[in-house]
Amino acid sequence: MLTIPRRRKAGFTLIEVMVVLTISAYMLVMMIRGFGTWSADSRVRATTESLLSALRVTQAYAVSHNRITAFSLTGGTPAYNATSSSTGSNWFSVQVPLLASETSANLGMILSSTMATGYNLSLSGSNGTGGGSTSPVCFNSLGQLASQPNLTSTTSLSANCTMPTNTAPVTFTVSGSNIGAVRQYKVLVYPAGQMRMCDALKSLSSTNPDGCP
């Protein structure tokens, strides 16, 4: 008497389903983690680009209006009389009074931003190699960095502008390790007025033109 083997019903076993679910969950976690890092890095880059733009606007204002301008970081709310800080997450720029009748209050601000604070990022400024931290920085009517030893007396800023101690640029660094960012970017401002943005995790070379020197 012949017996016909019983065919296996179509479908998956419980073990197969559990294996697929485990792999899918692992891949989802990796994707979410990668997206979080990418998003944080994007915020750092966008903020650095905005910082570079603000510096260029401040420089252009000095040239077009034939006067000294000052760009400063601050830990408080940006205002013409905000306290300057080398590690403040906000920034602003002002005109420096030329006449006795002019004051910081009536001249007002050129620009301001709280973008880095909104993204919970860290900013810092350094005045060239061995020059220590700095904020604010000043531009003259030629668009070059300038010293302003009397800035505190002519404006409401709490610090004066000083030139870099050597040919190294003033450096502003933007980072976001506290939000999971891996990338770190810098804005370099040279004494003659040139500016560039660079990737702090890369060394400047022919294959890495976006790297930092």
Beta strands, then each sheet from edge to edge (+ up, - down):
strand 1: 69-74
strand 2: 90-95
strand 3: 109-113
strand 4: 122-127
strand 5: 137-139
strand 6: 145-146
strand 7: 170-175
strand 8: 185-189
strand 9: 195-203
strand 10: 211-212
sheet 1: 3+ 2- 1+ 5- 6+
sheet 2: 4+ 7- 8+ 9- 10-
end
